[in-house]
């Protein structure tokens, strides 16, 4: 398949997947008594070629998410930082922190105090602030990273005071289950931690990044301001069928 044919395929896919997604978001927001505009879609382009990015931008999607620094770098270098708000949604290794801070506009996966200290030093050295979301492991799964639910308020309150770091809000990943009660609990815990933090400090922003293709309705009901959507927009990684 040629590059132009692939681009046409991504564009054609978004002609029906994007309206369908927006309808889901609109219904969920209305059911929760919220404005649809209060929920931002981060289009997850990880594993998809540059054609997917071009199609997304043409369709009006300017918040794009990647989970590997190398792929993020490749795409930023190819398409620039001006027209796109680049989101780093994957785990960041300490040795890649500086490059990630240079490339991403918002890092969703600040998962430890050690990484926070590193980003804060980078920000201070560059006379700027590295914009992050603090990741909380609200489902207490050993396979997931993030601040422990029980100590998250104390830890995040501390890192939010670091010069060179701007904590825009929180992020979590729900368990991959169909149990709605478990999903509500995972997202609800993040909202409660966020509310507690916001009641004690002005240095934690309003964002809640939670919800993906399979659970976005529950995430929106629990207060999500950013949903990370890949499959529902672009299909399985590797390109449209």
MARNUTI-28635 format. One record per residue: x, y, z negated of N, C-alpha, C in turn. Coordinates in pm, whole numbers, plus 50000, padded with zeros to 5 digits. Atoms other than C-alpha are relative to their C-alpha. Example, Ala and Ser with C-alpha at 12.3 -4.5 7.8 and 13.67 -1.06 7.14 Angstrom:
REM residues 2
500894988150000512304955049220500905012050000499184988150006513674989449286499235010949927
This chain:
REM residues 241
500854987950000500005000050000500875012450000499214987949993501385034250091499675009349886500234990550110501735062549844498725007850021501204992149974498995082450017498754991749977501165008650022496645052650010499744998149852500155001550144497345047849639499385012549940500544987450050496665084649573498515001150030501424999549964493375082349760499194990449913500705009650083492455051749556499805005349859500164994050133493125069049223498985011350004500964989149987491195099449341498594994650014501325006049980488315077549455499494993949870500415005950128488285059149122499505010749904500384989550095488155091348923498685006750038501274994049959485175103049129498824993649927501115006050076483045078048939500354997349854499655002950140485035069948624499985012549913499984987950082485455105948509498605004849964501364996350040481745115148528499414990149899500525010050094480925082248349500585002349861499384997250130483415090548073499415012549938500554987550053482125125848038498584998149949501365002850047478595112348005500064992949865499845006850129479735088947725500365009849889499574990150100481475117447545498855009349964501114990850023478485140347587498924993449913501005007050080476055114347450500474998249856499475002350134478325106347156500055013049920499924987250069478865142947072498615004849959501374995750032475155150847090499444991749884500505008650106474355120946869500605003849864499334996050123476855134046614499735014649964500304986050026475485169446633501185009150026498804992349969478675182346787499945005350142499874994949864479555202947093500934990850079499165008549915480945182347379501405006050015498714993349982483715208347417500934998349881499155002050118484975199447068500834987450010499265012549981486345166547205500845001250127499094999049886489405167847429500404986050048499585012749941490235139447666501485000750034498605001749962493895129347678500044988050094499975010649899494225109247999501334992649990498795007850023496695081347931500494994250132499465003749869498805077448244501164990149989498895009450018501345053448095499804987750090500065011749914502165025348336499425002550137500554996449869500565043548628500985009050073499044992149922502485060348912499665014850003500214985649988502795097148990498705003250073501264997649929499785093749222498835001649902501064999050100497605088848915500015013849935499884986650057498925121348768499455010450096500494990549900498235140049091498474999650008501465001449993494695126149104499345005849874500554994850125494115134848737499995015250001499924985449996495285170648784498985005750098500984995449900493135174449096498594999249944501335001750060490155162148892499785008949879500154990850111490805187948622500474994849866499465005750124492505165548364501445004949984498664994250015495535184548236500724995449874499365005950118496205166347905500334985650034499585013249956498245135547996500894993449894499295007050106499605109047759500914988950050499035010549970502685086847782500484993849869499555006250125504055061747532501464995750001498575002849995507665057247647500745012750042499264987749973510215085247644500555000050142499415000849867511845072847964498975003150109501044997549900508575072948157499515014549991500384985950018507615106648009501015009050070498964991849938510945121048123499914999650152500105001549855510555107148473498865008350056501184993049950507105122248512500085015049978499834985750023507935155748355500965005950103499044995249901510935159448583499385000750139500625000349867508785150448884498905010550016501154991149987505795172548806500075012649915499804987850077507085198548561499195000549871500694998450128505805211148226498955011050004500874988349999503775240848342498524996450019501405003049967500625225148488499404989249911500445011450079500415196648238500295002449852499725000950143500055193947860500394985549974499495013650016502235163247797499884995549855500195005750133501315141447500500844987349988499285012350030503695115547354499184992249900500915007450087501445088747209500614987249945499365012250045503915060447152501035002649891498994999050106506445053146879501255006950052498794992749964509485075946884501164995149914498795003850071512885061946790500775012649962499284988450047515035085646590501015005350099498974995649906517775086346853499405006750124500654993749885515205097847111499145012049960500864989350052513625124446893500245013250072499704987049938515415154147049499455000750141500504999849863514575144547405498485000350002501464999950008510975137747308499495014049969500414986450037510715172047146500165009650117499784991449884512085187947463498954997950109500915003549891509605170047690498535001849966501425000650035506315166947502499515013149939500624988450063503995195347413499414996349864500565004750126502415174347136500384985449982499605013750032503735142846969498974994349902501075005750081500915121146832500504990149895499545011850073503135095246664501105002949899499084997550111505015111346377499634990449887500435011050085505005080246159500804998049872499215001650122507525085945878500575013449957499364987850049509085112545658501385001650062498674999349940512475103745803499955006250140500154994349866511295111446157499575014749990500424986150020509615143146029501205008949971498804992350032512915154945882500855002350125499204998749878514635148246214499395010350095500664990349913512045167446417500125014149942499904986850063512155195946164501375006050024498654995049975515925198846204500155004550146499944996549858515545198946582499305013450024500734987549985512935226446562500755011849943499274989150064514995247246322501235003950082498804997349919518125243746537499655007750128500434993449876516155255446842499155012449974500814988450039514375283246650498574998950051501385002249957511015268146731499334990349902500695010150080508475243846586499624988450090500405012049927508025208246707498564996849959501425002150026504275202346739499714985049992500215014350025503175168746595498634997449939501105005450080500305148246464500604989349911499525010250092501005127146159499164987350016500705012749978500125090746227499784993049867500345006950124498315072645945499514986050036500435013949979497895034845931498774997449914501225000650081494295036245812499444985949988500515013750006493624999345884500934990749923499045007650080496644987845679500484987350071499495011449924497784964745959501525000450006498545000550001501394953345938500595002650138499514998049863501694955646317499985014650044500114985949964500954992946316500915008649914499194990550073503195021646219499155011149941500724988650055502265052946034500135000949849499994998050144501995067145685498984990849934500905008650077500445043945429498795008049955501244993050032496835052845365499985005549857500054996150141497295054444989500875011949965499074989250031500195078844994500065010750108499934991049884499425097645316499845014749961500244986150035498095129245153501275006349943498794994750063501205134044940501145001450102498904999849904503645125445220499815010850106500254990549892501995146545488499995014349947499944986750062501575175845250501465004749992498594996350009505355175145201500585003750136499384997349869506315173145566499415012450066500634988249940503845200445659500695012949957499294988250050505985224545455501365001850066498674999249940509105217445660500075010850108499824990549889510335246545870500454992350123499645006949876510735236646232499014989450041501025010149971507695213846220498625006249990501384995150005504075222146300499074988050008500925011550006501595195446191498625004750045501264995449941498605201146418498794992049951501085008450046496555173446256500494985849981499695014050028496435135546221499614991150116500325010149899496295104546440499914986349935500015014050041495325068346389499604991350118500435010149904494825036646591499154989949924500905009350065491865015146497500384985750037499755014049964492074977246489499254996250127500635004449876491234959646815498944989549969501105008750039487944945146694498695005950051501334995449963484264947446781499165003549878500714997650125483254951346416499875015149977500194985550010481724986046403500285005249860499744995650137481984987646024501505002249978498554998550013485764982446046500485012450074499614988349923486055009346313499585012849928500444988350076483985033946113500925002449881499134998750117486185026745810501365005850039498684995249957489445032246001499975014850035500104986049961488315064946152499555008849883500494992550114486475076045840501095002849898498884997950092489565071345625500885011550049499164989249948491525094345858499325013549978500734987550021488825120845841500085004349854499954996650143488815119145459501385004949958498634995650030492605121845439500215014150055499874986949937492445151345678499285010749919500764990450079489755168645474500725003349869499274997750124491785163845157501215009050022498844991749969494895178445316499605014350029500404986549958493055207845468499465008149882500514992850117491545216145129501145004949910498874996450084495035219244978501085008250071498964992749928497155234445254499465005250133500364994449870496755256645557500994995850108498945003849907499775240345720499724986950071500445011549922497845210545856498855004650089500974995049904495895218446172498754991550010501335006049995492385207646275499864987450085500155010949904493175179846522499904986249935500115014250035492085143546479500064992050129499835008149880493445121046752499624985649965500455013750027491445088946734498904996450098500985004749903489405067946972500614997550135499545003649867490165050047295498794994950079501095004149911488115034447575498924992149928500965009450059486465007847360499275005349877500604995850128485665028047048499805015149990500044985450003485395064447149498735005449935501254995050058481745067947043500085000649848499885000350146482495057746684501015010549955499004990050035485595079846678499405014050002500644986749991483575110046791499025001949885500934999250113480925102446530500745003349871499214997950122483685102746266500855012750006499354987049998485085136146384501195001750092498874998849911487655129446654499945012750084499904988449911488855160246844500794996650126499255004649884491075140647086499794985050016500105014349971490335107247250501044996750107498915004049912493115088547430499474989350096500725008749907491645072947744500874996550120499255004749885493485051848000499164991250089500695010049920491585021248120498705005250060501304995249951488195038448149500155009750116499764990649891489745063748387500744993750116499085004549896492505046248578499984984950027499985014449986491755009348539501234994249929498865006450063494354984248427501295005850055498714994749957497974995248442500544992150119499475006149879499744988648768499305004950125500694994149886497315007748987498614994450019501375004449976493665005249094499984987850089500175011749913492434973249253499525004550136
